[in-house]
């Protein structure tokens, strides 16, 4: 139609589809080779100083990832208690640390490595996520590590005085005494994970529960803690009686923000 408006991208896509399969493959290889030869431009990152904000260029791989260190965490019988954790230094103290998708993915990879190196193969019946960020974690872990096992969703409604599970929460059908990985984005002061764990055990009697958390808050400013009990939520996690605990990173108050709202 003469009055039909087509974007340049639509015209290119239509022309590409008319090519033979051999020509499409040749064009794709040529394009990929050209892109690989292009220099990688550093991105702008915000650096905070008291009284002013400025920008400097840093490589993407330097995205808020601090040093690695070993931490002894609760683990399975005869398992290896040492997990390799990293810190998430916050350049703007007193403000939430916003994570990019690259930093989020790095943490998921760290959790997977810890699970693989616990000392035995973990076969689980389901992964449960606490709220939206935990659900994303559970989805990745179920797909990458646990053979696309069923996924549950635990939506928490919090107020000053109580925690409740929203009716939107979902619970897959599982065998008796199932093995479950519970995923949460943060562990701070509130006993959210303890409440959720008790609810899971009511619904699935005899369940063995493993806990995977992205960020664990420290009691002191030093993020490279000497022991598990230097974490703010250590008592909460011990009281929940998990079979094993996996932690991607340590963080400082007020915590970290997942990249779910990034555009």
PAPASE-680828 format. One record per residue: residue in one letter; x negated, y negated, z negated of N, C-alpha, C, O in turn. Coordinates in steps of 0.05 Angstrom, whole numbers, padded with zeros to 5 digits, always signed. Each point is the difference from the previous one (the first is absolute). Layout:
aXYZXYZXYZXYZ...
This chain:
x-00017+00024+00000+00017-00024+00000-00018-00025+00000-00020-00001-00014x+00028-00018+00030-00017-00024+00003-00001-00016-00026-00020-00013-00006x+00042+00012-00009+00001-00016-00024-00008+00015-00025+00002-00010-00022x-00011+00035+00025-00009+00016-00023-00027-00010-00010-00019-00002+00016x+00016-00002-00042-00025-00010-00011-00017+00024-00009+00010+00015-00017x-00034-00013+00027-00019+00021-00008-00025-00012-00012-00011-00019+00011x+00002+00030-00033-00025-00009-00011-00023+00012+00015+00003+00021+00013x-00027-00034-00014-00024+00012+00012-00005+00029-00010-00009+00017+00015x+00014-00013-00041-00005+00026-00011+00018+00021+00012-00009+00023+00005x+00035-00030+00001+00018+00019+00012-00009+00007+00028+00001+00023+00009x-00010-00043+00006-00010+00005+00028-00024+00018+00000-00002+00019+00016x-00016-00023-00035-00024+00016-00002+00007+00029-00007-00010+00019+00011x+00029-00016-00031+00008+00026-00008+00013+00016+00023-00004+00024+00003x+00021-00039+00013+00013+00014+00022-00020+00008+00021+00002+00022+00011x-00022-00039-00006-00020+00008+00020-00017+00023-00010-00007+00018+00016x+00002-00017-00042-00016+00022-00011+00015+00027+00003-00012+00020+00006x+00039-00021-00011+00016+00024+00002+00001+00011+00028+00004+00024+00004x-00008-00041+00016+00001+00009+00028-00026+00013+00009+00000+00013+00021x-00021-00016-00037-00025+00013+00008+00001+00030-00004+00016+00010-00016x-00032+00004+00031-00002+00029-00004-00013+00006-00027-00014-00017-00010x+00018+00041-00001-00012+00007-00026-00030-00003+00000-00012-00009-00020x-00001+00017+00043-00029-00003+00001-00009-00029-00002-00020-00006-00014x+00034-00012+00028-00007-00028-00001+00006-00012-00028-00015-00017-00009x+00036+00026-00004+00006-00010-00027-00023+00008-00020-00008-00017-00016x-00001+00042+00018-00022+00009-00017-00026-00016+00005-00014-00008-00018x+00009+00003+00044-00025-00015+00007+00002-00028-00011-00020-00010-00011x+00043-00003+00013+00003-00027-00010-00002-00001-00030-00012-00018-00011x+00023+00038-00002-00001+00001-00030-00029+00003-00009-00008-00014-00019x-00007+00032+00032-00028+00004-00008-00016-00026+00005-00017-00007-00017x+00022-00006+00039-00014-00025+00006+00006-00021-00021-00018-00015-00009x+00043+00012+00002+00009-00020-00020-00013+00006-00027-00010-00019-00014x+00010+00044+00005-00011+00007-00026-00030-00005+00000-00011-00009-00021x-00003+00014+00043-00029-00005+00001-00005-00030-00002-00019-00008-00013x+00036-00009+00026-00004-00029-00002+00004-00010-00028-00015-00017-00010x+00036+00027-00004+00006-00008-00027-00022+00007-00019-00007-00015-00017x-00005+00039+00021-00021+00010-00018-00025-00017+00002-00016-00001-00019x+00012-00013+00042-00024-00016+00004+00004-00028-00011-00019-00016-00002x+00044+00009-00006+00005-00027-00010-00011-00003-00029+00005+00019-00016x-00018-00040+00009-00009-00004-00028+00023-00003-00019+00020-00012+00007x-00023+00022-00031+00021-00001-00020-00002-00027-00015-00021-00007-00011x+00042-00009+00013+00000-00026-00013+00007+00003-00030+00019+00013-00007x-00035-00025-00010+00008+00000-00029+00025-00015-00004+00006-00020+00014x+00010+00028-00034+00024-00014-00006-00004-00019-00023-00019+00002-00015x+00038-00021+00013-00002-00020-00021+00011+00011-00026+00021+00012+00000x-00036-00015-00022+00010+00008-00026-00002-00024-00019-00017-00017+00002x+00036+00017-00021+00001-00022-00019-00017+00006-00024+00002+00021-00012x-00019-00040+00005-00018+00003-00024+00009-00021-00020+00001-00024+00007x+00004+00032-00031+00011-00018-00020-00023-00010-00018-00017+00014-00009x+00018-00041+00004-00018-00013-00019+00017-00018-00017+00020-00011+00010x-00027+00007-00035+00016-00019-00016+00002-00027+00013-00020-00013+00005x+00044+00004+00000+00004-00027+00010+00002-00002+00030+00006-00022+00011x-00013+00043+00004+00001-00002+00029+00003+00027+00013-00006+00021-00012x+00016-00020+00036+00003+00024+00016-00015-00005+00026+00005-00020+00013x-00021+00038-00005-00014-00002+00025+00001+00026+00015+00008+00021-00012x-00016-00021+00037+00001+00024+00016-00029+00007+00009-00016-00018+00006x+00011+00044-00005-00025+00008+00012+00005+00025+00016+00020+00013-00004x-00037-00007+00023+00004+00024+00017-00013+00024-00013-00024-00001-00006x+00039+00022+00003-00011+00025-00011+00010+00023+00018+00021-00001+00011x-00037+00022-00009+00009+00024+00016+00024+00012-00013+00003-00001-00025x+00014+00014+00041+00024+00012-00011-00006+00022-00020+00016+00004-00019x-00038+00010+00022-00006+00022-00019-00007-00010-00028-00002+00017-00018x-00003-00042+00015-00006-00011-00027+00025-00008-00015-00001-00014-00020x+00024+00024+00029+00026-00007-00011+00004+00009-00029+00009+00023-00004x-00016-00040-00015+00005+00004-00029-00008+00027-00011+00011+00009-00020x-00029+00005+00033-00009+00026-00010-00025-00004-00017-00021-00009+00010x+00022+00017-00035-00023-00002-00018-00016+00025-00001+00005+00019+00016x-00024-00017-00034-00018+00023-00001+00014+00026-00009+00020-00001-00014x-00031+00023+00022+00009+00026-00009-00012+00007-00027-00022-00010-00007x+00036+00026-00009-00011+00010-00025+00015+00025-00007+00023+00004+00009x-00035+00013-00025+00012+00025-00009+00016-00004-00026-00009-00014-00017x+00031+00028+00016+00018-00002-00024+00010+00028-00006+00010+00014+00017x-00011-00007-00042+00010+00026-00009+00030-00003-00007+00007-00015-00018x+00010+00029+00033+00029-00002-00003+00012+00027-00008-00013+00020+00006x+00037-00020-00018+00013+00026-00005+00003+00017+00025+00007-00011+00021x-00013+00036-00023+00000+00017+00024+00010+00028-00006+00006+00006-00023x-00004+00011+00043+00010+00027-00003-00020+00017-00015-00024-00008-00003x+00033+00030-00007-00018+00018-00015-00023+00009+00019+00005+00009+00022x-00029-00011-00032-00024+00008+00015-00005-00018+00024-00016+00006+00017x+00031-00029-00016-00004-00018+00022-00022-00020-00006-00010-00002-00023x+00002-00013+00043-00021-00021-00004+00013-00026-00009+00016-00011+00014x-00024+00002-00038+00013-00025-00010-00010-00025+00013+00013-00021-00002x-00036+00022+00015-00012-00024+00012+00014-00008+00026+00001+00016+00018x+00010-00040-00018+00011-00011+00025-00015-00025+00007-00009-00015-00017x+00006+00011+00043-00015-00023+00010+00021-00023+00005+00017+00002+00018x-00019-00022-00034+00018-00023+00000-00015-00025+00010-00024-00001-00002x+00039-00018+00012-00013-00026+00007+00016-00022-00013+00022+00004-00010x-00034-00028+00008+00013-00022-00013+00012-00019+00021-00009-00001+00023x+00029-00014-00031+00013-00020+00017-00005-00027-00013+00018-00011-00014x-00041-00002+00019-00005-00026-00012+00019-00021+00011+00005-00001+00024x+00005-00016-00042+00019-00020+00008-00014-00028+00000-00008-00009-00021x+00005-00003+00045-00013-00026+00002+00017-00023-00011-00010-00022-00002x+00035+00027-00004+00018-00020-00011+00012+00010-00026+00023+00008+00000x-00038-00010-00022+00010+00011-00025+00026-00013-00008+00005-00024+00004x+00013+00040-00015+00026-00010-00008+00021+00001+00021+00023-00006-00005x-00031+00015+00030+00020+00003+00021-00001+00028+00011-00021+00014-00001x+00044-00004+00011+00001+00026+00012-00020+00002+00023-00002-00018+00016x-00011+00041-00014-00018+00005+00022+00015+00013+00023+00009+00023-00003x-00006-00037+00025+00014+00011+00023-00018+00018+00016-00022-00008+00008x+00031+00033-00004-00016+00019+00016+00009+00001+00029+00024-00004+00006x-00043+00008+00012+00007+00004+00028+00006+00029+00005-00003+00017-00018x+00013-00011+00041+00005+00028+00007-00026+00016+00001+00000+00024-00006x-00022-00037+00014-00025+00014+00000-00009+00008-00028-00009+00022-00004x+00012-00040-00015-00006+00006-00028+00019+00021-00011-00009+00017-00016x+00034-00018+00023+00019+00020-00009-00007+00027+00011+00000+00020-00015x-00007-00018+00040-00008+00026+00012-00025+00011-00012-00003+00024-00004x-00016-00042-00003-00025+00009-00013+00006+00013-00027-00012+00020-00007x+00031-00031-00008+00008+00012-00026+00013+00027+00004-00006+00018-00016x+00023-00015+00036+00012+00026+00005-00021+00021+00007+00001+00023-00009x-00021-00031+00025-00022+00019+00007-00015+00008-00025-00008+00023-00002x+00004-00042-00016-00014+00007-00025+00015+00020-00016-00011+00019-00012x+00037-00022+00010+00017+00019-00015-00001+00028+00013-00001+00020-00014x+00002-00019+00040-00002+00025+00014-00026+00014-00006-00001+00024-00004x-00021-00039+00004-00027+00012-00006+00000+00011-00028-00011+00021-00005x+00022-00035-00014+00001+00009-00028+00016+00026-00002-00008+00019-00014x+00031-00018+00028+00017+00024-00001-00015+00024+00012+00001+00022-00010x-00015-00027+00032-00015+00022+00013-00023+00011-00018-00006+00023+00002x-00005-00041-00019-00023+00008-00015+00006+00005-00030-00018-00001-00017x+00043+00007+00011+00008+00005-00028-00011+00026-00010-00002+00004-00025x-00006+00014+00042-00011+00026-00008+00016+00024+00008-00009+00022-00003x+00033-00027+00013+00016+00022+00011+00020-00012+00019+00005-00024+00000x+00007+00041+00016+00019-00010+00020+00027-00006-00014+00010+00017-00016x+00001-00041+00021+00025-00007-00012+00022+00004+00021+00001-00014+00020x+00017+00033-00025+00023+00004+00016+00024-00011-00015+00007+00010-00021x+00006-00030+00032+00023-00013-00015+00025+00004+00016+00000+00004+00024x+00023-00006-00038+00026+00004+00012+00012-00027+00009+00018+00000+00017x-00027-00022-00028+00011-00026+00007-00018-00022-00009-00015+00002-00020x+00017-00025+00034-00012-00025-00009+00022-00020-00006+00018-00004+00016x-00020-00009-00039+00020-00020-00008-00014-00027-00001-00022-00003-00010x+00036-00018+00020-00010-00027-00001+00016-00017-00018+00025+00000+00001x-00038-00016-00019+00014-00019-00017+00002-00026+00014-00021-00013+00006x+00045+00004+00000+00006-00025+00015-00013+00002+00028-00010+00021+00008x+00012-00043+00006-00007+00000+00029-00029+00006+00005-00007+00016+00017x-00011-00029-00032-00029+00005+00005-00007+00028-00007-00016+00013+00014x+00027-00002-00036-00005+00028-00006+00011+00019+00021-00012+00021+00005x+00035-00028+00007+00011+00016+00021-00018+00001+00024-00003+00022+00012x-00009-00044-00005-00019+00000+00023-00024+00018-00007-00009+00015+00017x-00001-00017-00041-00022+00017-00008+00008+00029+00002-00016+00017+00010x+00039-00010-00021+00010+00028+00001+00002+00010+00029-00006+00023+00005x+00016-00040+00013+00003+00008+00028-00027+00006+00012-00002+00021+00014x-00018-00038-00018-00026+00006+00011-00013+00025-00012-00011+00016+00015x+00013-00013-00041-00012+00024-00013+00014+00025+00009-00013+00021+00005x+00040-00021-00003+00014+00023+00008-00007+00008+00029-00003+00024+00006x-00001-00043+00011-00007+00005+00028-00029+00009+00003-00006+00019+00015x-00012-00033-00028-00029+00004+00005-00011+00023-00017-00019+00013+00009x+00030-00007-00032-00013+00019-00019+00018+00024-00007-00011+00021-00006x+00037-00024+00007+00017+00021-00011+00019+00011+00020+00023+00008-00006x-00031-00006+00031+00015+00014+00021+00028-00010+00004+00018+00016+00005x-00014-00042-00007+00026-00013+00004+00021+00012-00018+00022+00007+00008x-00029-00005-00034+00019+00009-00020+00023-00019-00004-00002-00023+00009x+00024+00031-00022+00022-00019-00005-00009-00024-00016-00019+00001-00015x+00034-00023+00019-00007-00026-00012+00024-00009-00017+00023+00000+00010x-00028-00009-00034+00021-00011-00017-00005-00030-00004-00023-00009+00003x+00044-00006-00011-00002-00029-00003+00013-00007-00027+00023+00007-00005x-00038-00021-00012+00009-00008-00026+00000-00031-00001-00021-00012-00004x+00045+00001+00006+00003-00029-00001+00006-00009-00028+00021+00007-00011x-00039-00022-00001+00003-00009-00028+00012-00028-00001-00008-00018+00014x+00027+00016-00032+00011-00027-00007-00010-00007-00027+00007+00013-00020x-00022-00035+00018-00013-00007-00025+00012-00026-00010+00006-00018+00016x-00002+00016-00042+00007-00025-00013-00019-00003-00024-00018+00016-00004x+00023-00036-00012-00017-00005-00023+00001+00023-00020-00020+00006-00013x+00043+00007+00010+00004+00019-00021+00001+00029+00008-00002+00018-00016x+00006-00012+00043+00004+00028+00007-00009+00004+00029-00003-00019+00016x+00000+00045-00009-00006+00009+00027+00022+00020+00008+00006+00017-00017x+00004-00019+00041+00020+00019+00009-00006+00008+00029-00013-00015+00014x+00022+00038-00006-00003+00009+00028+00025-00007+00015+00023+00006-00007x-00027-00019+00030+00021-00009+00017+00014+00024+00014-00014+00020+00005x+00040-00021+00000+00013+00021+00014-00011+00005+00028+00004+00022+00012x-00019-00041-00001-00012+00004+00026-00024+00020+00000-00010+00007+00021x+00001+00001-00045-00021+00020-00002+00008+00026+00013+00024+00007+00000x-00043+00007+00011+00006+00025+00014-00017+00023-00012-00023-00004-00007x+00035+00028+00006-00012+00023-00012+00002+00024+00019+00023+00010+00003x-00044-00001+00008+00002+00023+00018+00005+00026-00015-00006+00002-00024x+00018+00017+00037+00004+00027-00012-00028+00014-00002-00014+00002+00021x+00008+00007-00045-00027+00013-00004+00004+00026-00014+00020+00005-00013x-00040+00013+00015+00001+00025-00015-00002-00004-00030-00006-00022-00009x+00010+00043-00006-00003-00001-00029-00029-00007-00008-00019+00008+00014x+00017-00023-00035-00026-00008-00010-00018-00010+00022-00022+00011+00005x+00030-00032+00010-00015-00009+00023-00026-00015-00008-00004-00009-00023x-00014+00008+00043-00024-00016-00003+00004-00026+00015+00006+00000+00023x-00009-00023-00037+00007-00026+00010-00023-00020-00003-00014+00000-00020x+00009-00016+00041-00018-00022-00001+00016-00026-00003+00017-00006+00018x-00021-00008-00039+00014-00026-00005-00018-00023+00007-00023-00001-00009x+00032-00017+00026-00016-00022+00010+00011-00027-00009+00024-00005+00001x-00042-00011-00012+00007-00027-00008-00022-00019+00009-00023+00007+00002x+00031-00032+00004-00020-00019+00010-00017-00012-00022-00024-00005+00004x+00035+00001-00028-00014-00012-00022+00006+00014-00027+00022+00010-00004x-00041-00011-00014+00005+00007-00028-00011-00024-00016-00023-00006+00000x+00042-00006-00016-00007-00023-00017+00007+00007-00028-00009+00020-00011x+00025-00037-00002+00008+00004-00028+00027+00015-00002+00003+00016-00019x+00015-00021+00037+00027+00011-00002-00001+00030+00005-00015+00010+00017x+00031+00005-00033+00000+00029+00003+00020+00009+00021+00018+00017-00005x-00020-00027+00029+00017+00008+00022-00005+00029+00007+00019+00016+00004x-00045-00009-00001-00006+00027+00008+00008+00021-00020+00007+00022+00007x-00008-00029-00033+00009+00018-00021+00030+00005+00002+00009+00023-00002x+00006-00044+00006+00029+00002+00003+00007+00017+00024+00017+00018-00001x-00030-00023+00024+00006+00014+00024-00007+00030-00003+00014+00017+00010x-00037-00012-00022-00008+00028-00004+00020+00016-00017+00005+00023+00006x+00005-00036-00027+00020+00014-00016+00025+00006+00016+00012+00021-00003x-00004-00040+00020+00024+00004+00017-00004+00023+00020+00018+00016+00005x-00043-00015+00006-00006+00022+00019+00001+00027-00014+00011+00019+00011x-00021-00017-00035+00000+00025-00014+00028+00008-00009+00005+00024-00002x+00013-00043-00002+00028+00007-00006+00013+00012+00024+00015+00020-00002x-00021-00031+00026+00013+00009+00024-00013+00026+00011+00013+00017+00012x-00040-00014-00017-00014+00023+00010-00015+00013-00024-00023-00005-00004x+00037+00021-00012-00012+00012-00024-00025+00017+00007+00000+00014+00020x-00020-00017-00037-00025+00015+00005-00018-00012+00021-00019+00013+00008x+00025-00037+00002-00016-00011+00022-00029-00006-00010-00004-00010-00022x-00015+00016+00040-00028-00009-00004-00003-00025+00016+00005-00001+00024x-00014-00020-00038-00001-00027+00013-00029-00010+00001-00013-00002-00020x+00005-00006+00044-00026-00013+00004+00007-00030+00006+00020-00006+00011x-00039-00011-00020+00005-00029+00003-00021-00013+00017-00024+00003-00006x+00033-00017+00027-00018-00015+00017+00008-00029-00001+00022-00008+00007x-00041-00009-00016+00006-00029-00002-00021-00016+00016-00024+00007+00000x+00033-00028+00013-00019-00016+00016-00017-00017-00018-00025+00001+00001x+00037-00017-00018-00015-00019-00017+00005+00004-00029+00024+00000-00009x-00045+00003-00008+00003+00002-00029-00013-00024-00013-00023-00006+00006x+00038-00008-00022-00010-00024-00013-00019+00006-00022+00004+00020-00015x-00025-00036+00012-00020+00004-00021+00006-00018-00024+00013-00021+00002x-00022+00029-00026+00004-00015-00024-00018-00025-00001+00008-00021-00010x-00032+00024+00021-00019-00022+00000-00005-00011+00028+00011+00011+00019x-00026-00032-00017-00005-00012+00026-00018+00018+00018+00002-00001+00024x-00019+00017-00036-00017+00018+00015+00017+00022+00013+00012+00016-00014x-00011-00016+00040+00016+00020+00014-00013+00027+00002+00014+00020+00004x-00040-00019-00006-00014+00026+00001-00001+00012-00028-00021-00001-00014x+00043+00012+00005+00003+00009-00027-00017+00024-00006-00006+00016+00018x-00001-00012-00043-00017+00022-00008+00017+00026-00004-00011+00021+00003x+00036-00024-00011+00016+00024-00005+00030-00005+00007+00008-00023+00003x+00006+00045-00002+00029-00001+00007+00016-00017-00020+00018-00013+00007x-00026+00015-00033+00015-00015-00020-00004-00030+00001+00012-00015-00015x-00030+00005+00032-00004-00028+00004+00022-00012+00019+00000-00024+00006x+00017+00042+00005+00022-00009+00017+00024-00008-00017+00006+00013-00021x+00009-00033+00029+00023-00010-00016+00021+00022-00003+00012+00003-00021x-00008+00013+00042+00021+00020-00001-00010+00028-00007+00014+00020+00005x-00038-00018-00017-00011+00027-00007+00019+00015-00018+00005+00024+00004x+00004-00037-00026+00018+00014-00018+00026+00009+00013+00010+00022-00006x+00000-00038+00024+00025+00006+00014-00005+00025+00018+00017+00018+00000x-00039-00017+00014-00005+00023+00017-00006+00025-00015+00008+00022+00008x-00022-00024-00031-00005+00023-00016+00026+00011-00012+00004+00024+00000x+00013-00041-00009+00025+00008-00012+00019+00014+00020+00016+00017-00008x-00019-00024+00033+00017+00013+00021-00009+00028+00006+00015+00015+00013x-00038-00006-00023-00009+00027+00002-00001+00010+00029+00010+00021+00007x-00024-00037+00010-00003+00008+00028-00020+00022+00002-00019+00003-00016x+00022+00014+00037-00020+00021+00006-00026-00013+00008-00021+00011-00007x+00021-00033+00021-00024-00014+00008+00008-00029+00008+00023-00005+00007x-00042-00013-00010+00004-00028+00007-00020-00008+00021-00024+00005-00002x+00034-00018+00023-00017-00010+00022+00004-00031+00001+00022-00010+00001x-00044-00005+00000+00000-00029+00000-00017-00010+00023-00024+00007+00001x+00035-00024+00016-00016-00011+00022-00018-00022-00010-00024+00000+00007x+00034-00019-00023-00015-00024-00007+00008-00011-00027+00022+00006-00010x-00040-00022-00001+00007-00015-00024+00005-00029+00007-00010-00010+00020x+00026-00004-00036+00008-00027+00006+00002-00016-00025+00001+00011-00022x+00000-00037+00025+00002-00019-00022+00028-00012+00000+00014+00001+00020x-00005-00013-00043+00026-00013-00001+00001-00024+00020-00021-00011+00005x+00044+00005+00006+00026+00012-00005+00006+00024+00017+00022+00011-00002x-00040-00003+00020+00004+00024+00016-00004-00004+00029-00012-00020+00009x+00022+00039+00007-00003-00001+00029+00027+00001+00014+00020+00008-00012x-00019-00017+00036+00024-00002+00016-00003+00017+00025-00020-00004+00015x+00039+00022-00009-00003+00017+00024+00005-00017+00025+00012-00021-00002x-00020+00031+00025+00002-00016+00025+00027+00004+00013+00002-00006+00024x+00019+00015-00038+00025+00006+00012+00014-00024+00012+00017+00003+00018x-00023-00027-00028+00014-00024+00009-00017-00016+00020+00008-00023+00007x-00031+00033+00001-00017-00014+00019+00014-00001+00027+00013+00020+00008x-00017-00041+00007+00011-00003+00027-00023+00001+00020+00005-00002+00024
